[in-house]
Amino acid sequence: MKSVLQAAWLLTVAFGNLIVVVIAKLRLFNKQSLEFFMFSGLMAIDMLIFAAMAYYYKYVNQPQEVLDSEKSPESTEKDAKVYPKLSGVHNEGFLEDTKM
Protein backbone atom coordinates (compact mmCIF):
# COMPACT_ATOMS: atom_id res chain seq x y z
CA MET A 1 0.00 0.00 0.00
CA LYS A 2 2.85 2.34 0.81
CA SER A 3 4.38 1.92 -2.65
CA VAL A 4 1.00 2.46 -4.35
CA LEU A 5 0.53 5.75 -2.49
CA GLN A 6 4.07 6.80 -3.31
CA ALA A 7 3.47 6.01 -6.98
CA ALA A 8 0.25 8.04 -6.99
CA TRP A 9 2.06 10.97 -5.37
CA LEU A 10 4.90 10.84 -7.89
CA LEU A 11 2.42 10.60 -10.78
CA THR A 12 0.58 13.73 -9.65
CA VAL A 13 3.88 15.59 -9.23
CA ALA A 14 4.91 14.50 -12.73
CA PHE A 15 1.63 15.79 -14.20
CA GLY A 16 2.07 19.08 -12.36
CA ASN A 17 5.60 19.44 -13.68
CA LEU A 18 4.35 18.64 -17.19
CA ILE A 19 1.78 21.44 -16.95
CA VAL A 20 4.51 23.88 -15.84
CA VAL A 21 6.82 22.86 -18.69
CA VAL A 22 4.08 23.13 -21.35
CA ILE A 23 2.99 26.58 -20.16
CA ALA A 24 6.60 27.78 -19.92
CA LYS A 25 7.40 26.55 -23.44
CA LEU A 26 4.27 28.11 -24.95
CA ARG A 27 5.40 31.52 -23.64
CA LEU A 28 1.86 32.76 -23.11
CA PHE A 29 2.99 35.60 -20.84
CA ASN A 30 5.52 38.37 -21.35
CA LYS A 31 6.32 38.68 -17.64
CA GLN A 32 7.13 35.80 -15.36
CA SER A 33 5.07 37.39 -12.58
CA LEU A 34 1.91 36.97 -14.72
CA GLU A 35 2.78 33.30 -15.19
CA PHE A 36 3.10 32.88 -11.41
CA PHE A 37 -0.29 34.55 -10.90
CA MET A 38 -1.80 32.14 -13.41
CA PHE A 39 -0.37 29.19 -11.45
CA SER A 40 -1.72 30.64 -8.20
CA GLY A 41 -5.14 31.01 -9.88
CA LEU A 42 -5.04 27.35 -10.92
CA MET A 43 -4.16 26.43 -7.32
CA ALA A 44 -7.09 28.52 -6.04
CA ILE A 45 -9.44 26.68 -8.41
CA ASP A 46 -8.06 23.34 -7.14
CA MET A 47 -8.62 24.52 -3.57
CA LEU A 48 -12.25 25.39 -4.32
CA ILE A 49 -12.86 22.01 -5.95
CA PHE A 50 -11.32 20.23 -2.95
CA ALA A 51 -13.38 22.33 -0.52
CA ALA A 52 -16.59 21.46 -2.39
CA MET A 53 -15.70 17.76 -2.38
CA ALA A 54 -14.96 17.88 1.36
CA TYR A 55 -18.20 19.74 2.09
CA TYR A 56 -20.36 17.16 0.30
CA TYR A 57 -18.47 14.12 1.63
CA LYS A 58 -20.75 11.70 3.47
CA TYR A 59 -19.06 9.73 6.26
CA VAL A 60 -20.33 6.18 6.65
CA ASN A 61 -20.29 4.60 10.11
CA GLN A 62 -19.96 0.85 10.08
CA PRO A 63 -22.08 -0.95 12.65
CA GLN A 64 -20.17 -2.61 15.49
CA GLU A 65 -21.41 -6.05 14.33
CA VAL A 66 -19.52 -5.65 11.04
CA LEU A 67 -16.34 -4.67 12.83
CA ASP A 68 -16.65 -7.58 15.28
CA SER A 69 -17.35 -10.10 12.50
CA GLU A 70 -14.01 -9.27 10.89
CA LYS A 71 -12.19 -10.83 13.88
CA SER A 72 -11.89 -14.56 14.08
CA PRO A 73 -13.48 -16.18 17.16
CA GLU A 74 -10.21 -17.88 18.11
CA SER A 75 -8.19 -14.65 18.23
CA THR A 76 -10.94 -12.85 20.15
CA GLU A 77 -11.00 -15.51 22.89
CA LYS A 78 -7.21 -15.59 23.12
CA ASP A 79 -7.04 -11.78 23.28
CA ALA A 80 -9.61 -11.69 26.07
CA LYS A 81 -7.46 -14.05 28.18
CA VAL A 82 -4.15 -12.27 27.60
CA TYR A 83 -5.43 -8.70 27.56
CA PRO A 84 -8.74 -8.66 29.45
CA LYS A 85 -9.13 -4.85 29.43
CA LEU A 86 -7.89 -4.18 25.91
CA SER A 87 -9.44 -4.86 22.55
CA GLY A 88 -7.56 -5.31 19.29
CA VAL A 89 -5.30 -7.80 17.60
CA HIS A 90 -2.97 -10.01 19.63
CA ASN A 91 0.71 -9.84 18.66
CA GLU A 92 2.53 -13.10 19.50
CA GLY A 93 5.91 -11.60 18.60
CA PHE A 94 5.55 -8.90 21.21
CA LEU A 95 4.92 -11.42 23.99
CA GLU A 96 7.97 -13.46 22.94
CA ASP A 97 10.15 -10.36 23.15
CA THR A 98 8.94 -9.48 26.64
CA LYS A 99 9.66 -12.97 28.13
CA MET A 100 13.44 -12.47 28.16
ChimeraX attribute file (.defattr): number of C-alpha atoms within 10 A of each C-alpha:
attribute: neighborCount
match mode: 1-to-1
recipient: residues
	/A:1	6
	/A:2	6
	/A:3	8
	/A:4	9
	/A:5	10
	/A:6	10
	/A:7	12
	/A:8	11
	/A:9	11
	/A:10	12
	/A:11	12
	/A:12	11
	/A:13	12
	/A:14	12
	/A:15	11
	/A:16	11
	/A:17	12
	/A:18	12
	/A:19	13
	/A:20	13
	/A:21	11
	/A:22	10
	/A:23	15
	/A:24	13
	/A:25	9
	/A:26	8
	/A:27	11
	/A:28	11
	/A:29	13
	/A:30	8
	/A:31	9
	/A:32	12
	/A:33	10
	/A:34	12
	/A:35	17
	/A:36	12
	/A:37	11
	/A:38	14
	/A:39	15
	/A:40	12
	/A:41	12
	/A:42	12
	/A:43	12
	/A:44	12
	/A:45	12
	/A:46	12
	/A:47	12
	/A:48	12
	/A:49	12
	/A:50	11
	/A:51	12
	/A:52	11
	/A:53	11
	/A:54	10
	/A:55	9
	/A:56	8
	/A:57	9
	/A:58	8
	/A:59	6
	/A:60	6
	/A:61	6
	/A:62	8
	/A:63	8
	/A:64	8
	/A:65	8
	/A:66	9
	/A:67	9
	/A:68	11
	/A:69	9
	/A:70	8
	/A:71	12
	/A:72	9
	/A:73	11
	/A:74	8
	/A:75	13
	/A:76	15
	/A:77	12
	/A:78	13
	/A:79	18
	/A:80	14
	/A:81	10
	/A:82	11
	/A:83	13
	/A:84	10
	/A:85	8
	/A:86	10
	/A:87	10
	/A:88	11
	/A:89	12
	/A:90	16
	/A:91	9
	/A:92	8
	/A:93	8
	/A:94	9
	/A:95	11
	/A:96	9
	/A:97	8
	/A:98	7
	/A:99	6
	/A:100	5
